[in-house]
Amino acid sequence: MEYREKYLTQAEKDECVYTYFQKKLDEGANVTRATYDAMTAFGFRTPQTMYNIRRRVKRRQAEAEKRNADV
């Protein structure tokens, strides 16, 4: 449990980065600048595109909606 509190899971990190990215776009930043700011702000050490992160976030949201609909 201590590990969980100290470090975010990949899903939580993706969600935070995606939210931050969307906020930057809403503030008027271009896509390249918003992507760079998001990657550096959240400590992504490997080059990932916002497309990949967005795809993972949307997939998890769809899975959660499907689970909730089945219940």
N, C-alpha and C positions, 0 to 999 in steps of 0.2 A: 504494500500500500504506500509506503514511503516513496518508492520509485515513481509511482503513479502521480503523486502530488508534486514531485520535483520536476518531472519532465512531462511534456504534453505528448499524447499519442499522435500518430501521424494524421489521423482523422481530425483531431482537434486543431492541430497546427495548420492543416489544409484549410479548415474553416476560417481560422483567424486570418490567414494570408489572403484568402479570397475576399473576405469582408473588407480588409484593409485596402486591397486592390480596387474594389468597387468604390470605396470611399474616395480614393485618390482620383479615379476617373470622374466621379461626380464633382470633385473640386476643380476639374478642368485640366488635369495632367494628361499628357499623351500616353499611349499604351506602353511605349518603351520605358519612359521615365517611371510610370506607375509600377511596372514589372520590376525594374531595378530596385526601386525603393522598397517594394514588398519583400523581395528576396533578401536584401541586406538587413532590413528591419527584423526579420524573423530568423536570421541565421541559417538560411539554406546554403550549404557549402557546395552542393552539386548543382550544376546548371539545369534548372527545370523550367519549363515554359508554363505560363499561366494557363495555357490550354489544357495541359495535363492535370494541373491542380483543379481547375474548374470542372473538368470531366470527372475526376474522383469525387468532388463535392456533390455534383449533380447526381452521380450514380448512387452515392450513399443516401441522399435525400429521397430519391425514387424508391430505394429499397425500404427505407423507413416508412414512407407513405404506403407502400404495398403491405408491409407487416401490419400497420395500423388498420388498413382496410380489411385485412383478413381476420382480425381479432373481433 
